[in-house]
Every structure is written in structure tokens, then in C-alpha cells.
Amino acid sequence: MSSEVISATQRGVDIGDLRINGERLWQSLMDLAQIGATPKGGCCRLTLTDLDRQGRDLVVSWGKEAGLTVDVDQIGNVFMRRAGRNNALPPIVAGSHIDTQPTGGKFDGNFGVLSALEVIRTLNDNGVETDAPVEMVFWTNEEGSRFVPVMMGSGVFAGIFPLEVAYAATDTAGKTVAQELHKIGYAGENIPGQHPIGAYFEAHIEQGPILEERNVDIGVVQAVLGIRWYDCTVTGMESHAGPTPMAMRQDALQVATRIMQQVITIADQFAPHGRGTVGMVQVHPNSRNVVPGSVTFSIDFRNMTDAEVDEMDAALKAFIAQTAQETGLGIALKQVSHYPAAPFHAECKAAVRRAAQHLGYSEMDIVSGAGHDAVYMSMLAPTGMIFIPCKDGISHNEVEYSSPEQVTAGANVLLHAMLEHAGVCARHA
């Protein structure tokens, strides 16, 4: 937190009784979910489609009704500002995304954007003036379900992807990001990354089962796990399943399964945050009575720190080298993607925890196994995330659900965490 921003507590202003309007937040979530609503109760609002335009227009109209000024950058990220007493200070920003998966839900991303809007509405309702400006943002193409890379808008903003590369990305119909941004009217003029950010908060459903399982209201997110993806190919020799004795086979699948099991073993060795997954397997020739001649499969490793992911990587490579020597089969391992771990700022995490405790909500430390725009924001400014439970840990699914009480709790925590960073100047009757 900037030394120029004095907290509400330091100024002696009692804001402890401030709460967001949960009914209004819930209604906003339900209203936005009507744009792209699916028969099973979910939402399909793919990025840069006309439905995305309609969703953007609705959220922007709400921001304008709340008195916010609107800025759009060249990749279509939308910032909406509530002025502070000292507008030379960098704004305290909160947000997420409003694009969805093809069979997405009402809450993923949308909750973070609309809880930020509700924070601002609450400040307006109560005549609260902050030292620093307060902003809400929604980022372009977080989901990556139509265009890759994922987290495109925040990635361009953070300088991870050149704007030209993002513009040139195409969907399955060959349409480019640049074309579709202009088509929906959200190709802004501001240069991505030049918008200042004093601190960034993102409220989100957990997308996992831990908070619900432990009956905890708020997750204080410590980090987003580092990710390393590989393709592994084991090459043996096809042969007839009947005449070929077991000892004489060069069975690529049997060797591949040894490596697959070791992926799980390695993840278990690096508990509690180690993750190891084989999610895609291609067997050749994939015939019932032929010993497999080659197998290609994916490996997904994740952990809380880059050092731990490096250790998992070394353990995998050592096992593969040993297995190749023992079996005589060819084993090729290719790393295809790497996302560094994103630890969040100590003071932002502390602010989230203090807010939850002050409000009487149960809280616990948690990590995010999924990527979020907060990953790239953490490279630019102090960043924190707030998780709320979701039913059965289900997300990216039309049945995705958090209760009105849960979204209200998360937004209340966001309100107080942001106020701690923005500082309170006055409270008017």
C-alpha cells in the first residue's frame, strides 16, 4: 500500500458497519446471465461475439449509472473509475472477466466484475470518499475458448503477449481478434499497460471443492500454481496380440502406463500443492488385437512455487531416463507450455484475511490451481484474490452455483480489503 494512502482506521473513520447490498448484487448476476443464457441454466457468452458485446454494454451502462468514467484500451479491456480525493494516486482496482466457456455458468469471472461494481455502488450509497480512485475492470478473453492464448487481455496489458500477436489470433472460422474487436465496437485507443494500478483484487468462485468440503466462507488465496505441460511419446513396435509372447513384446502402452503412474507418484511426493495429471492419451494403431506400437500422452504438473515445479520436472526426467534404459523403448518428452507460479502480495493477502475476520466470516489459506487475470496483474502491482465456495466444486459447467449468501460474503470482503488500500477521507450523510 502506498505510504500516501492512509487507511480508514488511521483516519479514525468508522467504516466497519459498511456492507454491500447482497440482493442487488445477486440481481445483477442474474440479469447479466440472461445474455447468452443456456437451456440448462448456464451461460454461453464467447469472447468478442455479439453476445459479448451485449454483456459489455450492460456492464458499462451500470458503471455509467454509478457515475464512473469509462476507458477502453486497444485489446478491449474496460476500466471504469470512481474518482478519489487525490486522483494522482494510482487507483485500487478490482475485476475479472465476463466472457464464458461454451457451456459455462453464471459466476465464473462475472462474480468478480459485478462484486467490484457492487463495492462502488455501496460507496456511492454511503457517501464514502476514498483517498485513491477506485476502479472496476473486465479483461478481454480470459477463458480462451474462442481465441488463444487464454488470459489474453491481461496478458497484453502486462506485456506478456505483443498486441500484434493477440490481434492476429484466429478462431475456428478464421476470424481475427482485431476484426472482432472492431466489429463489436470495443477496440479502444488507450495503449495496454499504460493504465496505472496501485493494487489489484480479484474475487472469484473457487472452482474446486475445498471451501465447501471444509465449510469455510472465504479462501485467502496464497498463489496461483505454476504449471508445466508436456507431450510424452513412447515408441515400441506393433505386433499381433496372439502369437507374440509377453516377454518378446515392445509394448508402448505398458511402458507409457508406468510413466503415467509415476506422474501421480511425483505429485503425491510434492504434497500438499503438487498436482499431476494425464488427461489425453493417443494409442497407435488403437486396434483390439495389436500390441500398441506408439503412445503419445499429455502430462500436467502444477505446484505452488517454481522451485517445486522444477523438482517435479527433474524427478520425471530421471524416471523416464531410467525407464528407457530398462525397457529399450524410445521415450521422447517435450515441454509444450510453462506458466510460472504467481504468489500474491503479503499485504493484499493480509487485507483479505483482516476483512474476513472483521466481518465474522470463517477463512483459510488456499491456492488456485486454475489461471486467472490476477496472475498477470501480480507482475505489475500488489495483488490479492478472494475465493468463495461453489457447489460441489463444479465450474466451467452450466450447473455452476454459489449461493446469494456466499457471493454477498465475498463482495463484503472485497469492499473492506479495497477500502483498506484506497483509504477513506470522509463519510457524508
C-alpha positions as CSV (number, residue, x, y, z in Angstrom):
1,M,0.0,0.0,0.0
2,S,1.3,3.4,-0.9
3,S,2.6,5.4,2.0
4,E,0.4,8.3,0.8
5,V,-2.8,6.3,1.2
6,I,-3.9,6.5,4.8
7,S,-6.2,3.7,5.9
8,A,-9.7,4.4,7.3
9,T,-8.6,3.1,10.7
10,Q,-5.7,5.6,10.8
11,R,-8.0,8.4,10.0
12,G,-10.4,7.4,12.7
13,V,-13.3,7.0,10.3
14,D,-15.7,4.1,11.3
15,I,-16.4,2.1,8.2
16,G,-16.7,-1.2,10.0
17,D,-20.5,-1.3,9.6
18,L,-20.4,-0.9,5.8
19,R,-21.9,-3.9,3.9
20,I,-22.8,-4.4,0.2
21,N,-26.3,-4.8,-1.0
22,G,-26.5,-8.6,-1.5
23,E,-29.9,-8.6,-3.2
24,R,-28.7,-6.0,-5.7
25,L,-25.5,-8.0,-6.4
26,W,-27.4,-11.2,-6.9
27,Q,-29.9,-9.5,-9.3
28,S,-27.0,-8.1,-11.3
29,L,-25.5,-11.5,-11.7
30,M,-28.9,-13.0,-12.8
31,D,-29.5,-10.1,-15.2
32,L,-26.1,-10.5,-16.9
33,A,-26.6,-14.3,-17.1
34,Q,-29.7,-13.7,-19.2
35,I,-27.3,-12.6,-22.1
36,G,-26.3,-15.9,-23.6
37,A,-28.5,-18.0,-21.2
38,T,-28.5,-21.7,-22.0
39,P,-31.4,-24.2,-21.6
40,K,-29.6,-25.9,-18.6
41,G,-29.3,-22.7,-16.7
42,G,-25.8,-21.7,-17.6
43,C,-24.3,-19.1,-19.9
44,C,-22.6,-19.1,-23.3
45,R,-21.1,-15.7,-24.0
46,L,-18.0,-16.3,-26.0
47,T,-15.5,-13.5,-26.2
48,L,-15.9,-10.8,-28.9
49,T,-19.2,-12.2,-30.1
50,D,-22.4,-10.1,-30.3
51,L,-23.4,-11.7,-27.0
52,D,-20.2,-10.5,-25.5
53,R,-20.9,-7.0,-26.9
54,Q,-24.3,-7.1,-25.2
55,G,-22.8,-8.2,-21.9
56,R,-20.2,-5.5,-22.1
57,D,-22.7,-2.9,-23.0
58,L,-24.9,-3.8,-20.0
59,V,-22.0,-3.7,-17.5
60,V,-20.7,-0.4,-18.9
61,S,-24.3,1.0,-18.7
62,W,-24.3,0.0,-15.0
63,G,-20.9,1.7,-14.5
64,K,-22.1,4.9,-16.1
65,E,-25.2,4.9,-13.9
66,A,-22.9,4.7,-10.9
67,G,-21.1,7.8,-12.2
68,L,-18.0,6.0,-13.4
69,T,-15.8,7.2,-16.3
70,V,-15.0,4.6,-18.8
71,D,-11.7,3.8,-20.6
72,V,-11.2,1.1,-23.1
73,D,-7.7,0.0,-24.3
74,Q,-6.6,-1.4,-27.7
75,I,-7.2,-5.1,-26.6
76,G,-10.7,-4.3,-25.3
77,N,-10.0,-4.2,-21.6
78,V,-12.6,-1.9,-20.0
79,F,-11.7,0.2,-16.9
80,M,-14.3,2.2,-15.0
81,R,-13.2,4.7,-12.5
82,R,-14.7,6.3,-9.4
83,A,-12.6,9.4,-8.6
84,G,-10.9,9.8,-5.2
85,R,-9.8,12.8,-3.3
86,N,-6.3,12.5,-4.7
87,N,-6.6,11.3,-8.3
88,A,-2.8,11.5,-8.7
89,L,-2.7,8.3,-6.7
90,P,-2.8,5.0,-8.7
91,P,-6.3,3.5,-8.5
92,I,-7.2,0.5,-6.4
93,V,-8.7,-1.9,-9.0
94,A,-10.9,-5.0,-8.8
95,G,-12.4,-7.1,-11.5
96,S,-12.2,-10.2,-13.6
97,H,-13.9,-11.2,-16.9
98,I,-17.4,-11.6,-18.4
99,D,-16.6,-14.0,-21.3
100,T,-17.6,-17.6,-20.6
101,Q,-17.0,-21.2,-21.7
102,P,-19.4,-22.6,-24.3
103,T,-21.2,-24.4,-21.5
104,G,-20.2,-22.0,-18.8
105,G,-22.0,-20.8,-15.7
106,K,-23.3,-17.6,-14.2
107,F,-20.5,-16.9,-11.7
108,D,-17.0,-17.7,-13.2
109,G,-15.5,-14.3,-13.8
110,N,-18.8,-12.5,-13.7
111,F,-18.9,-12.5,-9.9
112,G,-15.5,-10.7,-9.7
113,V,-16.7,-8.0,-12.1
114,L,-20.1,-7.4,-10.5
115,S,-18.8,-7.6,-7.0
116,A,-16.4,-4.8,-7.9
117,L,-19.3,-2.8,-9.3
118,E,-21.3,-3.5,-6.1
119,V,-18.4,-2.2,-4.0
120,I,-18.6,1.1,-5.9
121,R,-22.4,1.2,-5.6
122,T,-22.0,0.7,-1.9
123,L,-19.5,3.6,-1.6
124,N,-21.9,5.8,-3.5
125,D,-24.9,4.8,-1.3
126,N,-23.0,5.7,1.8
127,G,-21.3,8.8,0.6
128,V,-17.8,7.4,1.2
129,E,-14.9,9.3,-0.4
130,T,-11.7,7.4,-0.8
131,D,-8.2,8.9,-0.9
132,A,-7.2,7.0,-4.1
133,P,-9.5,6.4,-7.0
134,V,-11.4,3.0,-7.1
135,E,-11.8,1.2,-10.3
136,M,-13.5,-1.9,-11.7
137,V,-12.2,-3.7,-14.8
138,F,-13.2,-6.5,-17.0
139,W,-10.5,-8.2,-19.2
140,T,-10.8,-9.5,-22.7
141,N,-10.8,-13.2,-23.5
142,E,-9.8,-14.7,-20.1
143,E,-11.3,-18.0,-21.0
144,G,-9.5,-18.6,-24.3
145,S,-12.5,-20.7,-25.5
146,R,-12.6,-18.9,-28.8
147,F,-9.2,-17.4,-29.2
148,V,-5.8,-18.3,-27.7
149,P,-3.8,-17.5,-25.7
150,V,-6.0,-17.6,-22.6
151,M,-6.0,-14.5,-20.3
152,M,-5.3,-12.5,-23.4
153,G,-6.4,-9.1,-22.3
154,S,-4.5,-9.1,-19.0
155,G,-1.5,-10.8,-20.8
156,V,-1.3,-8.0,-23.4
157,F,-1.7,-5.4,-20.6
158,A,1.2,-6.9,-18.7
159,G,3.4,-7.1,-21.7
160,I,3.4,-10.9,-21.8
161,F,1.9,-11.1,-25.4
162,P,2.5,-8.4,-28.0
163,L,-0.6,-6.7,-29.1
164,E,0.0,-7.6,-32.7
165,V,0.2,-11.3,-31.8
166,A,-3.1,-11.1,-30.0
167,Y,-4.7,-9.2,-32.9
168,A,-3.7,-11.9,-35.3
169,A,-5.1,-14.8,-33.3
170,T,-8.0,-16.6,-35.2
171,D,-11.0,-18.6,-34.2
172,T,-12.0,-21.8,-36.0
173,A,-13.8,-19.8,-38.7
174,G,-10.6,-17.8,-39.4
175,K,-11.9,-14.5,-37.8
176,T,-9.2,-12.5,-36.1
177,V,-9.3,-10.8,-32.7
178,A,-8.6,-7.5,-34.4
179,Q,-11.6,-7.9,-36.7
180,E,-14.0,-9.0,-34.0
181,L,-12.9,-6.2,-31.6
182,H,-13.7,-3.6,-34.2
183,K,-16.9,-5.4,-35.1
184,I,-18.3,-5.2,-31.6
185,G,-17.1,-1.7,-31.0
186,Y,-14.6,-2.4,-28.2
187,A,-11.3,-1.7,-30.0
188,G,-10.2,1.2,-27.8
189,E,-7.5,3.8,-28.3
190,N,-5.6,3.5,-25.0
191,I,-2.3,1.6,-25.0
192,P,-2.5,-1.5,-22.9
193,G,-0.3,-1.4,-19.8
194,Q,-0.1,2.4,-19.5
195,H,-3.1,2.5,-17.2
196,P,-1.8,2.8,-13.6
197,I,-2.7,0.2,-10.9
198,G,-2.0,0.8,-7.2
199,A,-3.3,-2.6,-6.2
200,Y,-5.5,-5.3,-7.8
201,F,-8.0,-7.6,-6.2
202,E,-10.0,-10.3,-7.8
203,A,-12.9,-12.1,-6.2
204,H,-13.8,-15.5,-7.7
205,I,-15.6,-18.7,-7.1
206,E,-13.1,-21.4,-6.0
207,Q,-13.8,-23.7,-9.0
208,G,-12.8,-26.5,-6.6
209,P,-14.3,-28.4,-3.6
210,I,-12.1,-27.4,-0.7
211,L,-14.0,-24.5,0.8
212,E,-17.3,-26.3,0.6
213,E,-15.9,-29.5,2.0
214,R,-14.4,-27.7,5.0
215,N,-17.5,-25.4,5.4
216,V,-15.3,-22.3,5.1
217,D,-16.7,-18.9,3.9
218,I,-13.6,-17.3,2.4
219,G,-10.4,-18.5,0.8
220,V,-7.4,-16.3,1.2
221,V,-5.6,-17.1,-2.0
222,Q,-1.9,-17.5,-1.4
223,A,-0.8,-18.1,-5.0
224,V,-1.8,-19.5,-8.4
225,L,0.0,-22.7,-9.0
226,G,2.9,-22.8,-11.5
227,I,2.1,-25.1,-14.5
228,R,4.2,-27.1,-16.8
229,W,2.7,-29.1,-19.7
230,Y,4.4,-31.9,-21.7
231,D,3.8,-34.3,-24.5
232,C,5.4,-37.7,-24.0
233,T,5.7,-40.2,-26.7
234,V,6.7,-43.9,-26.1
235,T,7.8,-45.8,-29.3
236,G,7.8,-49.6,-29.4
237,M,6.6,-51.9,-32.2
238,E,3.2,-53.2,-33.3
239,S,2.8,-56.9,-33.2
240,H,0.0,-59.5,-33.2
241,A,-1.7,-59.8,-29.8
242,G,-2.0,-63.6,-30.1
243,P,1.3,-65.0,-31.5
244,T,3.7,-62.6,-29.7
245,P,4.9,-63.9,-26.3
246,M,4.7,-61.4,-23.5
247,A,8.5,-61.4,-22.9
248,M,9.1,-60.5,-26.6
249,R,6.8,-57.6,-26.9
250,Q,7.8,-54.0,-27.3
251,D,4.5,-52.7,-25.9
252,A,4.5,-48.9,-25.9
253,L,1.3,-48.7,-23.9
254,Q,2.6,-50.8,-21.0
255,V,5.7,-48.6,-20.7
256,A,3.6,-45.5,-21.1
257,T,1.4,-46.5,-18.2
258,R,4.4,-46.9,-16.0
259,I,5.2,-43.2,-16.7
260,M,1.6,-42.2,-16.2
261,Q,1.6,-43.8,-12.7
262,Q,4.9,-42.1,-11.9
263,V,3.3,-38.7,-12.7
264,I,0.8,-39.4,-9.9
265,T,3.5,-40.6,-7.6
266,I,5.6,-37.5,-8.1
267,A,2.6,-35.2,-7.5
268,D,2.0,-37.1,-4.2
269,Q,5.6,-36.7,-3.2
270,F,5.3,-32.9,-3.5
271,A,2.1,-32.5,-1.4
272,P,0.1,-30.6,-0.4
273,H,0.0,-28.5,-3.5
274,G,1.6,-30.9,-6.1
275,R,-0.7,-31.8,-8.9
276,G,-0.1,-34.4,-11.6
277,T,-2.5,-35.2,-14.4
278,V,-2.5,-37.3,-17.6
279,G,-5.5,-36.0,-19.5
280,M,-5.0,-37.0,-23.1
281,V,-3.8,-40.4,-24.5
282,Q,-3.4,-41.4,-28.1
283,V,-2.6,-45.0,-28.8
284,H,-1.4,-46.3,-32.2
285,P,-2.7,-48.2,-34.0
286,N,-5.5,-48.4,-31.4
287,S,-6.6,-51.9,-32.5
288,R,-8.1,-54.5,-30.3
289,N,-5.7,-57.3,-31.3
290,V,-2.5,-55.4,-32.0
291,V,0.2,-54.7,-29.4
292,P,0.5,-50.8,-29.3
293,G,3.5,-49.5,-31.3
294,S,3.4,-45.9,-30.0
295,V,1.6,-43.9,-27.4
296,T,1.5,-40.1,-27.0
297,F,0.1,-38.6,-23.9
298,S,-0.1,-35.3,-22.0
299,I,1.4,-34.6,-18.6
300,D,0.3,-31.6,-16.5
301,F,2.4,-30.7,-13.4
302,R,1.5,-27.9,-11.0
303,N,2.7,-26.6,-7.7
304,M,2.8,-23.5,-5.6
305,T,6.3,-22.4,-6.4
306,D,8.5,-22.6,-9.5
307,A,11.2,-24.4,-7.5
308,E,8.8,-27.2,-6.6
309,V,7.7,-27.5,-10.2
310,D,11.4,-27.7,-11.2
311,E,11.9,-30.5,-8.8
312,M,8.9,-32.4,-10.2
313,D,10.3,-31.8,-13.6
314,A,13.7,-33.3,-12.6
315,A,12.1,-36.3,-11.0
316,L,10.0,-37.0,-14.1
317,K,13.0,-36.8,-16.4
318,A,15.1,-39.1,-14.2
319,F,12.3,-41.7,-14.2
320,I,11.9,-41.5,-17.9
321,A,15.7,-41.9,-18.5
322,Q,15.7,-45.0,-16.2
323,T,12.6,-46.5,-17.9
324,A,14.1,-46.0,-21.3
325,Q,17.3,-47.8,-20.3
326,E,15.4,-50.7,-18.6
327,T,13.0,-51.3,-21.5
328,G,15.0,-50.3,-24.5
329,L,12.0,-48.4,-25.9
330,G,12.3,-44.8,-27.2
331,I,10.7,-42.2,-24.9
332,A,10.6,-38.6,-26.0
333,L,9.5,-35.8,-23.6
334,K,8.7,-32.4,-25.0
335,Q,7.7,-29.4,-22.8
336,V,4.9,-27.6,-24.7
337,S,3.9,-24.9,-22.2
338,H,5.0,-23.2,-19.0
339,Y,3.2,-20.8,-16.7
340,P,5.2,-19.5,-13.7
341,A,3.7,-19.6,-10.2
342,A,2.1,-16.4,-9.1
343,P,2.5,-15.7,-5.4
344,F,0.2,-12.9,-4.2
345,H,1.3,-9.8,-2.2
346,A,1.6,-10.3,1.5
347,E,-0.2,-7.1,2.4
348,C,-3.1,-7.8,-0.1
349,K,-3.5,-11.3,1.5
350,A,-3.4,-9.8,4.9
351,A,-6.1,-7.3,4.0
352,V,-8.4,-10.1,2.7
353,R,-7.8,-12.0,5.9
354,R,-8.4,-9.0,8.1
355,A,-11.6,-8.2,6.2
356,A,-13.0,-11.7,6.6
357,Q,-12.2,-11.8,10.3
358,H,-13.7,-8.3,10.9
359,L,-16.9,-9.4,9.2
360,G,-17.1,-12.6,11.1
361,Y,-16.6,-15.0,8.2
362,S,-14.5,-18.1,8.5
363,E,-11.4,-18.1,6.3
364,M,-8.5,-20.3,5.4
365,D,-5.4,-20.2,3.2
366,I,-5.9,-21.7,-0.2
367,V,-4.2,-22.0,-3.6
368,S,-5.6,-21.6,-7.1
369,G,-5.0,-24.5,-9.4
370,A,-6.6,-22.5,-12.3
371,G,-5.2,-19.4,-14.0
372,H,-6.8,-16.0,-13.5
373,D,-6.1,-12.5,-14.8
374,A,-4.7,-11.9,-11.3
375,V,-1.7,-13.9,-12.4
376,Y,-0.5,-11.2,-14.8
377,M,-1.6,-8.4,-12.6
378,S,0.7,-9.7,-9.8
379,M,3.6,-9.0,-12.1
380,L,2.6,-5.3,-12.2
381,A,1.1,-4.4,-8.8
382,P,0.3,-5.7,-5.4
383,T,-2.4,-8.3,-6.0
384,G,-4.7,-10.4,-3.9
385,M,-7.5,-12.9,-4.6
386,I,-10.7,-13.8,-2.7
387,F,-12.3,-17.2,-3.2
388,I,-15.8,-18.2,-2.3
389,P,-17.2,-21.7,-2.3
390,C,-19.1,-23.2,-5.3
391,K,-21.4,-26.1,-5.1
392,D,-19.6,-29.5,-5.4
393,G,-16.6,-27.6,-6.6
394,I,-18.1,-27.5,-10.1
395,S,-17.2,-24.8,-12.6
396,H,-16.9,-24.4,-16.4
397,N,-20.3,-26.1,-16.3
398,E,-23.9,-24.9,-16.7
399,V,-24.7,-26.1,-13.1
400,E,-22.0,-23.9,-11.6
401,Y,-23.5,-22.3,-8.5
402,S,-22.7,-20.2,-5.5
403,S,-25.5,-19.1,-3.1
404,P,-26.6,-15.5,-2.5
405,E,-25.1,-15.6,0.9
406,Q,-21.7,-16.8,-0.5
407,V,-21.5,-14.1,-3.1
408,T,-22.5,-11.5,-0.6
409,A,-19.8,-12.6,1.8
410,G,-17.1,-12.4,-0.9
411,A,-18.2,-9.0,-2.0
412,N,-18.2,-7.7,1.6
413,V,-14.6,-8.9,2.0
414,L,-13.7,-7.3,-1.3
415,L,-15.2,-4.0,-0.1
416,H,-13.2,-3.9,3.1
417,A,-9.9,-5.1,1.5
418,M,-10.2,-2.4,-1.2
419,L,-11.1,0.3,1.4
420,E,-8.0,-0.6,3.4
421,H,-5.9,0.1,0.4
422,A,-7.8,3.1,-1.0
423,G,-8.1,4.9,2.3
424,V,-11.2,6.8,3.5
425,C,-11.3,10.5,3.5
426,A,-14.8,11.3,4.6
427,R,-18.2,9.9,5.1
428,H,-21.1,12.1,4.2
429,A,-24.7,11.9,5.5
